[in-house]
Structure formats: structure tokens, C-alpha cells
Amino acid sequence: MPRPLKIVLTGAPGSGKTIISAQIARSNPTRYALVPEAATQVYTNSHTRWDRVDINRRRELQKQIYLLQRAQEDRIADENPGKILLLDRGTLDGAAYWPDGPEAYLLHLNTTHETELAAIGIYDGAASNSVRFEDAAGAIAAGEPLAKLWLPHKNVVKIFAHPDFQEKIAAVQRILDAIE
């Protein structure tokens, strides 16, 4: 069976990835299958946040996030043959949060930058959840390493902030509509 097309919505915390991916998947369930953000699930189940754990625990949790993300992608693809997977963050995003840097993340997980970029990225550089801790400046700073990881991708599309959030959703939808 051919691998499904994966489209990743990534970017700084609070940029709207979760709301946008969920709304688009709901609006066209025959085309898209939503893969939820694994980080929120892992941190919620661990009853903690990224800024409240030591470096060793961060490594453990990031590995759990990676493994959960992969498992969700496989399960949802199997349950939704022929659909495009719409990901709220991708496996590569974890490299931006790895305490020892992106190269160490890839080495630790026995993968490569190229393997993890096997998706189309929609990056938002510019609604919060209970495991989030960043203020506006922190969210922007967190988005910078994500940009370095994703922007080299040949199919990445950068979506800028919009004065109206519905306009931003519509901008993402126009990009997705152009994908065959």
C-alpha cells in the first residue's frame, strides 16, 4: 500500500496549529484524517510541563512524543486509507526541544532530518493549552528553531499572521486545496 501524503502544520506555540488542523479536517473528513499533537498528550499524561522537568526527563518525554506521533500516524493512516494525513506538528518538531540539539535528537532516535521531512510543512512563524508555558516572546523564540528545521524542506509553505484568525485558516485551506 502506498504511503499516505502527510501535511504537517508546525510553528511557534500558540500560532493556531491545533485549531486550524482540527477545523480543516472536520470541514473535509473525506479528504483529511487528523493526527493530533503528541506532545500535549504526553505531557498531560505525565502531569507536568516541559519547563518543570530536568534535562533527563525532557529527553525521556521527547522520545515518548516521537514514538506516540509515529504510532498515531501509522494507526490513523491504516484506519483512513486514501486520506491525506493532516498533522498537528510533526516528528521533526521534537528536535527543536531536544536538550542536546537537533543532531543529537536525530541520532538518539536513529533517524535523519531527511526522513522526518517526508511531509509537506506549513510553517507559521508568527489558543493555548494546559501544558503550555510560553509567554508571547517565549512562543516566538520557540518558533525559531522550528523554522531552522523545516524551512529547508522543498515543499514548505510559510503562512504569516493574519489580523483575523478565520483569514489565516482560509489561507491554509487555499494551500491545501492546491495539493492534488
C-alpha positions as CSV (number, residue, x, y, z in Angstrom):
1,M,0.0,0.0,0.0
2,P,1.4,3.5,-0.9
3,R,2.4,5.7,2.0
4,P,-0.2,8.4,2.6
5,L,0.6,12.1,1.9
6,K,1.4,13.8,5.2
7,I,0.9,17.5,5.7
8,V,2.4,19.0,8.8
9,L,1.2,22.2,10.5
10,T,4.1,23.4,12.6
11,G,5.3,26.7,14.1
12,A,5.5,28.6,17.3
13,P,3.4,27.7,20.3
14,G,0.0,29.5,20.2
15,S,0.1,30.1,16.4
16,G,-3.1,28.2,15.9
17,K,-1.9,24.8,14.6
18,T,-4.4,22.8,16.6
19,I,-7.4,24.9,15.8
20,I,-6.5,25.2,12.1
21,S,-5.8,21.5,11.6
22,A,-8.9,20.4,13.5
23,Q,-11.2,22.8,11.7
24,I,-9.8,21.8,8.2
25,A,-10.0,18.1,9.0
26,R,-13.6,18.5,10.3
27,S,-14.6,20.5,7.2
28,N,-13.5,17.8,4.8
29,P,-13.5,14.4,6.5
30,T,-13.5,12.5,3.2
31,R,-10.1,14.1,2.3
32,Y,-8.2,14.5,5.6
33,A,-7.5,12.4,8.7
34,L,-6.3,14.4,11.6
35,V,-3.2,13.3,13.6
36,P,-3.3,15.1,16.9
37,E,-0.3,16.7,18.6
38,A,1.5,14.1,20.6
39,A,3.3,16.5,22.9
40,T,0.2,17.7,24.6
41,Q,-0.9,14.1,25.2
42,V,2.4,13.0,26.6
43,Y,2.8,16.0,28.9
44,T,-0.8,15.8,30.1
45,N,-0.5,12.1,30.8
46,S,2.8,12.8,32.7
47,H,1.0,15.6,34.8
48,T,3.8,18.0,34.0
49,R,5.1,20.6,31.6
50,W,8.4,21.0,29.7
51,D,9.7,23.7,31.9
52,R,9.1,21.7,35.1
53,V,11.3,18.7,34.3
54,D,15.0,18.2,34.3
55,I,17.1,17.5,31.2
56,N,17.0,13.7,31.5
57,R,13.2,13.7,31.9
58,R,12.9,16.1,28.9
59,R,14.8,13.5,26.8
60,E,12.5,10.7,28.0
61,L,9.4,12.7,27.3
62,Q,10.6,13.8,23.9
63,K,11.3,10.2,22.9
64,Q,7.8,9.3,24.1
65,I,6.3,12.1,22.0
66,Y,8.2,10.9,18.9
67,L,7.1,7.3,19.4
68,L,3.5,8.3,20.1
69,Q,3.5,10.5,17.0
70,R,4.8,7.7,14.8
71,A,2.2,5.2,16.3
72,Q,-0.6,7.7,15.7
73,E,0.4,8.3,12.1
74,D,0.5,4.6,11.4
75,R,-2.8,3.8,13.1
76,I,-4.7,6.8,11.6
77,A,-3.3,6.0,8.1
78,D,-4.4,2.4,8.5
79,E,-7.9,3.5,9.6
80,N,-8.2,6.0,6.8
81,P,-6.9,4.6,3.6
82,G,-6.6,7.1,0.8
83,K,-6.9,10.1,3.0
84,I,-4.3,12.8,3.5
85,L,-2.9,12.9,7.0
86,L,-3.1,16.4,8.5
87,L,-0.6,16.5,11.3
88,D,-0.7,19.0,14.2
89,R,3.1,19.1,14.5
90,G,5.5,16.6,13.1
91,T,8.1,14.2,14.4
92,L,10.8,16.7,13.4
93,D,9.4,19.3,15.8
94,G,10.8,17.4,18.7
95,A,14.3,18.2,17.6
96,A,13.7,21.8,18.5
97,Y,13.0,20.8,22.1
98,W,15.8,18.2,22.5
99,P,18.2,19.4,25.2
100,D,21.3,18.5,23.3
101,G,20.2,20.0,19.9
102,P,18.6,18.7,16.7
103,E,21.5,16.5,15.6
104,A,21.6,14.6,18.9
105,Y,17.8,14.2,18.7
106,L,18.1,12.5,15.3
107,L,21.0,10.4,16.4
108,H,19.2,9.3,19.6
109,L,16.1,8.3,17.7
110,N,18.1,6.7,14.9
111,T,16.6,8.8,12.2
112,T,17.6,11.6,9.8
113,H,16.5,15.1,9.0
114,E,15.5,13.9,5.5
115,T,13.4,11.0,6.8
116,E,11.5,13.3,9.2
117,L,10.9,15.9,6.5
118,A,8.9,13.3,4.5
119,A,5.9,15.5,4.6
120,I,4.7,18.9,3.3
121,G,5.3,21.5,6.0
122,I,3.1,24.5,6.7
123,Y,5.1,26.7,9.0
124,D,3.6,29.6,10.9
125,G,6.3,31.8,12.3
126,A,4.3,34.5,13.7
127,A,-5.4,29.3,22.0
128,S,-3.2,27.8,24.4
129,N,-3.4,24.6,26.3
130,S,-2.8,23.5,29.9
131,V,0.8,22.2,29.3
132,R,1.9,25.3,27.6
133,F,4.1,27.7,29.5
134,E,5.5,30.2,27.0
135,D,4.5,33.9,27.0
136,A,4.4,35.7,23.6
137,A,8.1,36.3,23.5
138,G,8.8,32.7,24.5
139,A,6.5,31.4,21.9
140,I,8.2,33.4,19.2
141,A,11.6,32.2,20.5
142,A,10.4,28.6,20.4
143,G,9.4,29.0,16.8
144,E,12.9,30.0,15.7
145,P,14.5,26.5,16.0
146,L,11.4,25.0,14.3
147,A,11.9,27.4,11.3
148,K,15.5,26.2,11.0
149,L,14.4,22.6,10.9
150,W,11.5,23.0,8.5
151,L,12.3,25.8,6.1
152,P,14.9,23.8,4.2
153,H,12.1,21.5,3.1
154,K,11.4,21.8,-0.7
155,N,7.7,21.9,-0.1
156,V,7.4,24.1,2.9
157,V,5.0,27.0,2.8
158,K,5.2,29.8,5.3
159,I,1.9,31.3,6.5
160,F,2.2,34.7,8.1
161,A,0.0,36.1,10.8
162,H,-3.4,37.5,9.8
163,P,-5.5,40.1,11.6
164,D,-8.4,37.8,11.6
165,F,-7.9,34.1,12.6
166,Q,-10.5,32.9,10.0
167,E,-8.4,34.6,7.3
168,K,-5.5,32.5,8.5
169,I,-7.5,29.3,8.4
170,A,-8.7,30.3,4.9
171,A,-5.0,30.9,3.8
172,V,-4.0,27.4,4.9
173,Q,-7.1,25.9,3.3
174,R,-6.2,27.5,-0.1
175,I,-2.8,25.9,0.1
176,L,-4.3,22.5,0.9
177,D,-6.8,22.9,-1.9
178,A,-4.0,23.3,-4.4
179,I,-2.5,19.9,-3.4
180,E,-3.5,17.1,-5.7
